[in-house]
Amino acid sequence: MSFVLTVTVSPSEIDEFSHVNNLVYVRWVQDVAVAHSTALGLGYAEYLARQQSFIVRRHEIDYLRPVLVGELVEVETRVTHIGLASSTRQTEIRRAATQELVARALTGWAYVDLTRGRPVKIPEDIRARYALDPPFAWAPGDRV
């Protein structure tokens, strides 16, 4: 099931060009994934207790429109694929007031044994918590 995090853009997130810095979008993509996982009962403490966790292995982000200080944005994430030891999330970032798409991301995650630093099979109890969603109707790198 998709998960939405609402964010108000703060002055500290604005760069020299008066819009949200590109690194902030990466943080939002990470934040919504962590919030989603936590809502499913899989926060940092639960993963650390297992000594296993999902770790980002790739981000691909398309920046479509600038976002300005004070704007309210919705960051929606969907798990669209779960493999043996990996998963894929798509994320859309939209202006809350108009639903205008301002950025979209595809993130690949590896499920890793934290002690060995190596991928391991995703346990069934974790796999069961992540319902798959249909992908958003775009592919990374699509032209707008």
C-alpha positions as CSV (number, residue, x, y, z in Angstrom):
1,M,0.0,0.0,0.0
2,S,1.4,3.4,-0.9
3,F,2.4,5.8,1.9
4,V,2.3,9.6,1.8
5,L,4.4,12.0,3.9
6,T,3.5,15.7,3.8
7,V,6.4,18.3,4.1
8,T,6.4,22.1,4.4
9,V,9.5,23.5,2.7
10,S,11.7,25.3,5.2
11,P,14.2,28.1,4.5
12,S,17.1,25.8,5.3
13,E,16.1,23.6,2.3
14,I,16.4,26.5,-0.2
15,D,19.6,26.9,-2.2
16,E,21.3,29.9,-3.8
17,F,18.8,29.8,-6.7
18,S,15.8,30.3,-4.3
19,H,14.4,26.8,-4.7
20,V,14.7,23.5,-2.9
21,N,18.2,22.1,-3.2
22,N,18.4,18.8,-5.2
23,L,19.8,17.0,-2.1
24,V,16.7,17.7,-0.2
25,Y,14.6,15.7,-2.7
26,V,16.9,12.7,-2.0
27,R,16.3,13.2,1.7
28,W,12.6,13.3,1.2
29,V,12.7,10.0,-0.8
30,Q,14.7,8.4,2.1
31,D,12.4,10.0,4.7
32,V,9.2,8.7,3.2
33,A,10.6,5.2,2.8
34,V,11.7,5.1,6.5
35,A,8.3,6.5,7.6
36,H,6.5,3.9,5.5
37,S,8.6,1.1,6.9
38,T,8.2,2.4,10.5
39,A,4.4,2.6,10.0
40,L,4.5,-1.1,9.1
41,G,6.3,-1.9,12.4
42,L,9.8,-2.1,10.8
43,G,11.7,0.9,12.2
44,Y,15.4,1.2,12.8
45,A,15.2,-0.6,16.1
46,E,13.5,-3.6,14.6
47,Y,16.0,-3.9,11.8
48,L,19.0,-3.4,14.1
49,A,17.6,-6.2,16.4
50,R,17.8,-8.5,13.4
51,Q,21.1,-7.2,12.2
52,Q,19.5,-6.9,8.8
53,S,18.1,-4.0,6.8
54,F,17.2,-2.5,3.5
55,I,20.0,-0.3,2.2
56,V,19.8,2.0,-0.8
57,R,21.8,0.8,-3.8
58,R,20.5,3.2,-6.4
59,H,18.5,6.4,-6.7
60,E,17.3,7.8,-10.0
61,I,15.5,11.2,-9.7
62,D,13.8,13.4,-12.3
63,Y,13.5,17.0,-11.2
64,L,10.5,18.4,-13.1
65,R,9.6,21.7,-11.4
66,P,11.1,24.0,-8.8
67,V,9.7,24.0,-5.3
68,L,9.9,27.2,-3.1
69,V,10.1,28.0,0.5
70,G,6.8,27.6,2.4
71,E,5.2,25.3,-0.1
72,L,3.5,22.2,1.1
73,V,4.5,19.0,-0.8
74,E,3.3,15.4,-0.7
75,V,5.8,12.7,-1.0
76,E,4.2,9.4,-2.0
77,T,6.1,6.1,-2.1
78,R,5.1,2.7,-3.5
79,V,6.9,-0.6,-3.3
80,T,6.5,-1.9,-6.8
81,H,8.8,-5.0,-6.7
82,I,10.2,-7.4,-4.1
83,G,12.8,-9.9,-5.3
84,L,14.8,-12.5,-3.4
85,A,17.1,-9.9,-1.7
86,S,16.0,-6.6,-3.2
87,S,13.1,-4.3,-3.7
88,T,12.1,-1.3,-5.8
89,R,10.2,1.8,-4.7
90,Q,8.8,4.6,-6.9
91,T,8.2,8.0,-5.3
92,E,6.3,11.0,-6.5
93,I,6.7,14.5,-5.1
94,R,3.7,16.8,-5.7
95,R,2.5,20.2,-4.7
96,A,-0.2,19.5,-2.1
97,A,-2.4,22.4,-3.3
98,T,-2.5,21.4,-7.0
99,Q,-1.2,17.9,-7.2
100,E,1.3,19.1,-9.8
101,L,4.2,16.6,-10.1
102,V,7.5,18.3,-9.2
103,A,9.8,15.3,-9.0
104,R,9.8,11.5,-9.3
105,A,12.2,8.8,-8.2
106,L,13.0,5.2,-8.6
107,T,15.0,3.6,-5.8
108,G,16.6,0.2,-5.7
109,W,17.1,-1.4,-2.2
110,A,19.2,-4.4,-1.2
111,Y,18.3,-6.4,1.9
112,V,21.6,-6.7,3.7
113,D,23.1,-8.6,6.7
114,L,24.5,-5.7,8.6
115,T,27.3,-7.8,10.3
116,R,28.7,-9.1,7.0
117,G,27.7,-6.3,4.7
118,R,26.3,-8.8,2.2
119,P,22.8,-9.2,0.7
120,V,20.6,-11.9,2.2
121,K,17.2,-13.3,1.4
122,I,14.3,-11.1,2.6
123,P,12.6,-13.0,5.5
124,E,9.0,-14.0,4.8
125,D,7.6,-12.0,7.8
126,I,9.2,-8.8,6.4
127,R,8.1,-9.6,2.8
128,A,4.5,-10.1,4.0
129,R,4.3,-6.5,5.5
130,Y,5.0,-4.8,2.1
131,A,2.0,-5.1,-0.1
132,L,3.0,-4.4,-3.7
133,D,1.5,-1.4,-5.5
134,P,1.1,-0.9,-9.2
135,P,3.9,1.3,-10.6
136,F,3.1,5.0,-11.2
137,A,2.4,5.6,-14.9
138,W,5.9,6.7,-15.9
139,A,9.3,5.2,-16.4
140,P,12.5,6.8,-15.1
141,G,14.0,9.2,-17.6
142,D,10.6,9.8,-19.3
143,R,10.5,13.2,-21.0
144,V,7.9,15.6,-19.7
